[in-house]
Amino acid sequence: MASLSKSIFEKIKFFWAWIQSPASVASVVPSSMELAAAMIEASEIEPGQRILELGPGTGVFTRALLDAGVEERQLVLVEYSPEFSNQLRQDFPKAQVIEGDAFLVLKELRQNAERFSAALSGLPLLMFPEEVREDCIRDCLQILRPGGYFCQFTYSPTPLVADNEEWEAKVSERIWQNIPPAVVWSYRRNVD
Ligand SMILES: C[S@@+](CC[C@H](N)C(=O)[O-])C[C@H]1O[C@@H](n2cnc3c(N)ncnc32)[C@H](O)[C@@H]1O
């Protein structure tokens, strides 16, 4: 009962965030458990790994990561919205929550020696020009260990970026249970 009311509360909070900032939140409801499962599968993560999440919102993928055996203290969550960031700090007190613009934070993370095993993104990337999308993927792949996946979901039938010699891309089946139905694109560097 408590988790049902928390889930309803999160949906209302998400909808309210969308009303205030439709371009940034980009969806009226949080992603489904089915989409979260597809993101986890595509990222090929293993328990104990250090994982980066961009645009976690109310934490649907974050919870799926914990369920998959990732330790909370191994999570770095980058969220633009102050309201979502505060909630994430309460719900995941051992994770590192960075409140800010993921595109800028990625540049800063590139200065750190410690790498991530995978990156999961809920950013509304398709709203940005292709150069920005490419830069985001490139910056993310730079801070991943060799073989690590950058995973991004999208509602669109269009690929996020054109094929590129720098990385290999694969796409999941469409997840029809999600509102709206979505696919997961995953990218990893071709040459390490
Ligand atoms: C489509 S929602 C996805 C939320 C969550 N991952 C999910 O699937 O339910 C997009 C999220 O990205 C965040 N966001 C948008 N632009 C951002 C940026 N430049 N940097 C960090 N977070 C951003 C929004 O605040 C929102 O939480």
The ligand as a MOL file (V3000), in Angstrom:
LIG
                    3D

  0  0  0     0  0            999 V3000
M  V30 BEGIN CTAB
M  V30 COUNTS 27 29 0 0 0
M  V30 BEGIN ATOM
M  V30 1 C 12.0370 11.8830 -20.0590 0
M  V30 2 S 12.4880 12.3240 -18.3810 0 CHG=1
M  V30 3 C 13.1870 10.7190 -17.9090 0
M  V30 4 C 13.1680 10.5100 -16.4130 0
M  V30 5 C 13.4860 9.0640 -15.9810 0
M  V30 6 N 14.7830 8.6360 -16.4390 0
M  V30 7 C 12.4490 8.1110 -16.5120 0
M  V30 8 O 12.7520 7.4200 -17.5050 0
M  V30 9 O 11.3370 8.0770 -15.9630 0 CHG=-1
M  V30 10 C 13.9280 13.3530 -18.6640 0
M  V30 11 C 14.7380 13.6670 -17.3880 0
M  V30 12 O 15.9480 14.3200 -17.7790 0
M  V30 13 C 16.1330 15.4810 -16.9660 0
M  V30 14 N 16.9380 16.4100 -17.7820 0
M  V30 15 C 16.5660 17.0820 -18.8850 0
M  V30 16 N 17.5820 17.7970 -19.3850 0
M  V30 17 C 18.6420 17.5590 -18.5700 0
M  V30 18 C 20.0000 17.9840 -18.5530 0
M  V30 19 N 20.4780 18.8150 -19.5040 0
M  V30 20 N 20.8020 17.5360 -17.5800 0
M  V30 21 C 20.3420 16.6840 -16.6160 0
M  V30 22 N 19.0720 16.2380 -16.5780 0
M  V30 23 C 18.2310 16.6690 -17.5410 0
M  V30 24 C 14.7290 15.9530 -16.6720 0
M  V30 25 O 14.6840 16.8200 -15.5490 0
M  V30 26 C 14.0250 14.6110 -16.4420 0
M  V30 27 O 14.2330 14.1700 -15.1240 0
M  V30 END ATOM
M  V30 BEGIN BOND
M  V30 1 1 1 2
M  V30 2 1 2 3
M  V30 3 1 2 10
M  V30 4 1 3 4
M  V30 5 1 4 5
M  V30 6 1 5 6
M  V30 7 1 5 7
M  V30 8 2 7 8
M  V30 9 1 7 9
M  V30 10 1 10 11
M  V30 11 1 11 12
M  V30 12 1 11 26
M  V30 13 1 12 13
M  V30 14 1 13 14
M  V30 15 1 13 24
M  V30 16 1 14 15
M  V30 17 1 14 23
M  V30 18 2 15 16
M  V30 19 1 16 17
M  V30 20 1 17 18
M  V30 21 2 17 23
M  V30 22 1 18 19
M  V30 23 2 18 20
M  V30 24 1 20 21
M  V30 25 2 21 22
M  V30 26 1 22 23
M  V30 27 1 24 25
M  V30 28 1 24 26
M  V30 29 1 26 27
M  V30 END BOND
M  V30 END CTAB
M  END
